[in-house]
Amino acid sequence: MTQPLLRIGTRGSPLALAQARETRDRLAAADPDLAAPGACEIVVIRTTGDSVRDRALAEVGGKGLFTKEIEAALAEVRIDLAVHSMKDVPTWLPDGLEIAAVLPREDPRDAFLSPHGRRIADLPQGAVFGTASLRRQAQVLALRPDLTCVLLRGNVDTRLKKLAAGEVDATMLAVAGLKRLARDGEAHAALDPDEILPAVGQGAIGLEVRSDDRRTRDLVSLVDDPASACQIAAERACLAVLDGSCRTPIGVLAEPTPDSPGLRLRALVAEPDGSQVYRSEAAGPAREPAEAEALGHAVGGELRRLAGEAFFEALADSFGADTP
């Protein structure tokens, strides 16, 4: 059998496979050699994050559990390229690996799903909100401290079924994931970032390669979207300053400014119970990732100053999760 020209590693969830197929199709459109039958092979890799579904991720190692087995396959040259939801990618990558391209970003907002209405304000007193995300939990409780938050994990279909069964009164999912699964019609509303700030990298697909693999780096550069890459660079730079992990409720969003090529960057950190929320924002040029990163560092630094080091030290001992 002919060896494929490119082996694409991915998780096996319906959303992950949709993202891997999108990556394959974009690459095939950019390079005719990759359009031949069998030229691109999608390799499904089961991650620890997929296997453990009854506990918050922080209890079993954090959100890197959605990437580490795939990254191991990449480092061991069992695959050539890893496709990730950028919101799943830990702040720091293993040595020798890098995000070499970001596909055009989908809608980064959170979708609100509930039979009770289109807004968080529509939920009845004491309603149950299901999520595995400390970021979502903290922001929801800041708006509605009367709500009860419970752990809700699983892929998109699993969570929608639990909502339909009445296990929770409301939940949130990424608009981008619903769109990629052609299920965005099931969302009752897309939440304004002024109400719920998205996760770092939400809506973006990142392509990870070995730093010394020039061939694959050159291939993925054909599908890189510079504007999306700058947005993600700004958000991840902010996250790095905040030392963000799945135990820290953090929301960050970079959006183009009217006087492009600039970015407006909004960020927050919060107590898991929503009792304290610190916010910062700034705008600046982002003609290249280095400028975007400088903006992210500035906003992250301001948030650290506002919240104080004691805030982050206390959160380091807390548990939680932020899953897709």
C-alpha positions, 0 to 999 in steps of 0.5 A, a space after each residue: 500500500 502506498 504511504 500517505 504523504 501526510 498523516 493527520 493526528 486527531 481525537 476521535 470525537 465527531 467535532 475533532 474529526 470534522 476539524 481534521 477533515 476541514 484541515 485535510 480539505 484545505 490542504 488538498 485545495 492548496 496543494 494538488 499532490 495532497 488531493 490524490 486519493 490516500 494522500 492524506 490519512 486521518 489517524 485517530 488517537 484516543 486521549 486520556 481526556 476522552 477516556 475520563 469523563 466523570 471527573 473535572 480535568 484538574 483532578 486528573 492532570 488538566 486540559 493537556 489531557 486532550 493533547 498529550 497522546 497526540 503530541 507524543 505520536 507527533 514527537 515519535 513521528 507516528 503522525 506528521 501533523 496534529 489538529 487541535 481546537 486551540 482552546 484545548 492547547 496548554 499554555 506551553 508546548 513540549 520542546 520540539 513542537 510548535 503551532 505552525 498554522 491557524 485556520 480561519 477562525 470561526 465564531 468565537 462566542 459561546 452559545 446558550 442552550 436552555 428550554 427556559 429562554 434565550 438569555 441567562 436572565 431568563 433562567 428561573 430562580 435556582 436553576 441548574 446550569 451544567 458545565 465543565 468550564 470554570 470560566 463559564 461557571 464563574 461568569 454565570 455565577 457573577 451574573 446569577 449567584 442564585 444558580 446551581 452549577 453542576 459538572 457536565 462533561 462529554 462531547 457535544 451530542 452527549 451534553 445536548 442529550 443531557 440537556 434534553 433529558 432535563 438533567 440540567 436547565 441550561 448549558 453553553 457550548 462553543 458556537 464554532 463547534 456547533 457550526 462545524 457539526 451543522 448543529 448551530 440551529 440548536 443554539 438558542 442564542 450566541 452570547 455577547 462577549 460583553 456578557 460571557 467572554 470566550 475561552 482563549 483560542 475558542 473557534 480556532 483550529 491549530 496545526 501542530 508540527 515538529 519544529 524540525 519538519 520543514 516539509 510539513 511546516 511548508 505545507 501547513 503554511 499554505 493554509 495559515 490565516 495570518 489574521 486568525 494567527 495574530 488573534 490567537 497569539 495575543 490571547 495565548 500571550 495574555 494566558 501565559 502572563 496569567 499562568 493560566 491553567 484549567 484551574 483558573 477561570 480566564 476569558 480572553 478575546 482578541 477581535 479586529 479593530 476598525 482601523 485594521 490591522 489592529 486588535 482589541 483584546 479583552 480579558 478577565 480572571 475570576 473567582 470560581 464562584 463569581 464573587 470577584 471578576 477582574 477585567 482589562 482591555 487594550 487595543 493596539 497594532 497587530 501586523 504580525 504575531 510579535 505585535 499581537 503578543 506584546 498586546 497580550 502581555 500588556 493586558 495580562 500584566 494589567 490583570 495580574 496587577 488588578 487581581 494581585 498575586 494573592 489571588 493567583 496563589 489561592 487559585 493554584 490550590 483550587 480544582 476545576 476544568 475548562 473543556 471544549 
